């Protein structure tokens, strides 16, 4: 006999600490009700395909499932960080006349069908076609995990940039014998001119030096990694700041540049460390 869990209960069972926030009142508040089933029962269950749309709770006679195509089984469940079921992974193939392949389908697309004479005997049904299944992208857990890691790395990179930008504003420094360069000349600056250059604070004190430059997808400099602290190049902490928050002055009688940031060495050291 199969045991099933309603969507709400599935989310509770899978979310764990994401659902419970540490307050004792949140534990033991969900009771198993009629119609509920466990998420563990989903793994390995067969999935049937109906040519016509079917609603949840639809009743069939004993053996009625033989009118549908058995397209595969549930191999895994994809759960988001907030505890919601994003999709289930279906192993299909026999129905297509191909070797088994994993594809994903939204949990909302799966309908629960009951047998009239046995309310506990239920079936999972989707409405699709052979053509759709043949053209569905193959789900590769290892590849998708790599994409997720890359996505998380990009998110961490963006969060680091935001945290730096949140604390900084572009300075408006004035220094005798220097003038601010225009945006066109900024774009013409080479990495040789920028990397290794000292960065100054509001009181003309040295707060760090530019270690490397980070480019966006369009090839433009988006961030500068400033090395702060340390001594003789040892013990420095690299922090990334938005390049647009750095003011660049140039000597009117020469080719000397000065880079200013509205911060102190201590404030820069408090920013998240840049991980290359």
C-alpha positions in Angstrom: 0.0 0.0 0.0 1.4 3.4 -1.0 1.6 6.3 1.5 1.3 9.9 0.1 2.0 13.3 1.5 0.2 16.5 0.5 2.3 19.3 -1.0 2.3 21.3 2.2 3.5 18.4 4.2 6.2 17.5 1.6 7.6 21.0 1.9 7.7 20.7 5.7 9.3 17.3 5.5 12.0 18.5 3.1 12.7 22.0 4.4 14.0 21.0 7.9 15.7 23.9 9.5 14.6 26.2 6.7 11.0 25.8 8.0 11.8 25.8 11.7 13.3 29.0 12.9 14.5 27.6 16.2 11.4 28.4 18.2 10.0 25.5 20.1 6.4 26.4 19.1 7.3 25.5 15.5 8.0 21.8 16.3 5.3 19.2 16.4 2.7 21.5 15.0 2.0 19.5 11.8 -0.1 16.3 12.1 -0.4 13.6 9.6 -3.8 13.9 7.9 -5.9 11.8 5.6 -4.5 12.1 2.1 -1.0 13.0 3.2 2.1 10.9 2.1 5.8 10.9 2.6 8.3 12.5 0.2 10.4 9.3 0.4 7.5 7.4 -1.3 7.9 9.6 -4.4 11.3 8.2 -5.2 10.9 5.2 -7.4 7.2 5.7 -8.2 6.0 5.2 -11.7 4.8 8.1 -13.8 2.0 7.6 -16.3 1.0 9.8 -19.2 -2.6 10.7 -20.0 -3.5 12.1 -23.4 -6.3 14.2 -21.7 -5.9 16.6 -18.8 -6.6 15.1 -15.4 -7.3 16.9 -12.1 -6.0 16.0 -8.7 -8.3 13.5 -6.9 -9.6 12.0 -10.2 -11.0 8.5 -9.6 -10.3 5.5 -11.8 -11.5 1.9 -11.7 -9.3 -1.0 -10.7 -6.7 -1.5 -13.5 -7.6 1.8 -15.1 -3.9 2.8 -15.2 -3.4 0.3 -18.0 -5.0 2.8 -20.4 -2.1 5.1 -19.8 1.5 4.9 -21.0 4.1 4.1 -18.3 6.8 6.7 -19.2 9.2 6.2 -16.3 9.8 6.7 -12.6 10.9 9.5 -10.2 14.6 9.3 -9.6 15.1 12.4 -7.5 13.5 15.6 -6.2 15.0 19.1 -6.6 14.4 21.4 -3.6 15.2 25.1 -3.4 17.0 26.8 -0.6 13.7 28.0 0.9 12.4 24.5 1.1 10.1 24.4 -2.0 10.0 21.6 -4.5 11.2 23.1 -7.7 10.9 19.9 -9.8 11.2 16.2 -9.8 13.7 14.2 -11.9 12.1 11.6 -14.1 13.9 8.6 -15.6 12.3 8.1 -19.0 13.3 6.0 -22.0 11.3 2.8 -22.4 8.3 4.7 -23.6 10.5 6.5 -26.1 12.3 3.4 -27.4 15.5 5.0 -26.2 18.0 4.3 -23.3 16.9 5.8 -20.0 17.5 9.5 -19.7 16.7 11.9 -16.9 14.4 14.9 -17.5 12.8 17.3 -15.1 9.2 18.2 -14.6 7.4 20.7 -12.4 5.7 19.2 -9.4 2.6 21.1 -10.3 2.4 19.1 -13.5 2.0 15.8 -11.7 -1.5 14.9 -10.7 -2.5 12.4 -8.0 -5.1 9.9 -9.2 -7.0 7.5 -6.8 -8.5 4.1 -7.4 -12.3 4.1 -6.6 -12.3 0.9 -4.6 -9.0 1.6 -2.8 -8.4 5.2 -1.8 -4.9 4.3 -0.7 -3.9 3.0 -4.1 -2.9 6.1 -6.1 -1.0 6.9 -9.3 1.0 9.9 -10.5 0.0 11.2 -13.9 1.2 13.9 -16.3 -0.2 15.1 -19.6 2.5 15.2 -22.2 3.5 13.7 -25.5 6.3 11.5 -26.9 7.6 14.5 -28.9 7.8 16.7 -25.8 9.7 14.0 -23.9 12.1 13.3 -26.9 13.0 17.0 -27.1 13.2 17.6 -23.3 16.7 18.6 -22.2 18.6 15.8 -20.5 19.1 16.6 -16.8 22.7 16.1 -15.8 23.1 16.4 -12.0 26.9 16.9 -12.1 26.7 19.5 -14.9 23.9 21.3 -13.1 25.8 21.3 -9.9 28.7 22.9 -11.6 26.4 25.6 -13.0 25.1 26.1 -9.5 28.6 26.5 -8.1 29.4 29.0 -10.8 26.2 30.8 -10.1 26.9 30.9 -6.4 30.4 32.2 -7.1 28.9 35.0 -9.3 26.4 35.8 -6.6 29.1 36.0 -4.0 31.1 38.2 -6.3 28.1 40.5 -6.8 27.3 40.6 -3.1 30.9 41.5 -2.4 30.7 44.3 -4.9 27.4 45.5 -3.4 28.8 45.4 0.2 31.7 47.6 -0.9 29.6 50.0 -2.9 27.2 50.3 0.1 30.0 51.9 2.2 31.6 54.0 -0.5 30.8 57.1 -2.5 32.9 58.6 -5.2 35.1 61.4 -3.8 35.4 64.8 -5.3 39.0 65.6 -4.4 40.9 68.7 -5.6 44.7 68.9 -5.6 46.9 71.7 -6.9 48.5 70.9 -10.1 46.0 68.1 -10.9 42.8 67.8 -12.7 40.2 65.1 -13.0 40.4 63.1 -16.2 37.3 62.7 -18.4 35.6 59.3 -19.0 37.2 58.9 -22.4 40.7 59.0 -21.0 39.6 56.7 -18.1 38.8 54.0 -20.7 42.2 54.5 -22.4 44.1 53.8 -19.2 46.1 50.6 -19.5 46.5 48.0 -16.8 50.2 49.0 -16.6 49.1 52.5 -15.4 46.6 51.1 -12.9 48.1 48.0 -11.3 50.5 48.8 -8.5 49.3 52.4 -8.2 48.7 53.8 -4.7 45.2 54.6 -3.7 44.7 57.7 -1.5 42.1 58.6 1.1 40.4 62.0 1.7 43.4 63.3 3.7 45.9 62.3 1.0 47.0 59.4 3.0 47.9 56.1 1.3 45.1 53.5 2.0 46.3 50.7 -0.3 47.4 49.9 -3.8 45.6 48.5 -6.9 46.4 44.8 -7.2 44.3 43.7 -10.2 41.4 44.7 -12.3 38.2 42.8 -12.9 36.4 43.0 -16.2 32.7 42.6 -17.0 31.3 40.7 -19.9 31.7 43.7 -22.2 35.4 43.9 -21.5 35.1 47.1 -19.3 36.8 47.5 -16.0 34.0 46.9 -13.4 36.0 46.5 -10.2 39.5 47.2 -8.8 41.0 44.9 -6.2 42.9 47.0 -3.6 45.5 45.5 -1.4 45.3 47.0 2.0 47.3 46.6 5.2 50.3 44.4 5.6 54.0 45.4 5.4 56.4 45.1 2.5 53.7 43.3 0.5 53.1 40.7 3.3 49.9 40.2 5.1 47.9 42.4 2.7 44.2 41.9 2.4 42.6 42.2 -1.1 39.2 43.9 -1.3 37.1 44.6 -4.4 35.5 47.9 -4.9 33.5 49.3 -7.8 35.9 51.0 -10.2 33.4 53.9 -10.7 33.9 54.8 -7.0 37.5 55.6 -7.6 38.3 59.2 -8.6 41.3 59.6 -11.0 43.3 62.9 -11.1 46.2 63.6 -13.5 49.0 66.0 -13.3 48.4 69.0 -15.6 52.1 69.1 -16.6 52.8 65.5 -16.9 51.6 61.9 -17.0 51.3 61.3 -13.3 48.0 59.9 -11.9 46.6 59.8 -8.4 43.7 57.5 -7.4 41.4 58.6 -4.6 38.7 56.7 -2.7 36.3 57.9 -0.1 37.5 55.6 2.6 40.3 54.9 5.1 42.6 52.0 5.4 40.7 50.7 8.4 37.3 50.8 6.6 38.7 49.1 3.5 40.1 46.3 5.7 36.6 45.8 7.2 35.3 44.9 3.7 35.0 41.2 2.7 38.2 39.7 1.4 38.3 39.2 -2.3 38.7 35.6 -3.3 40.3 35.3 -6.7 
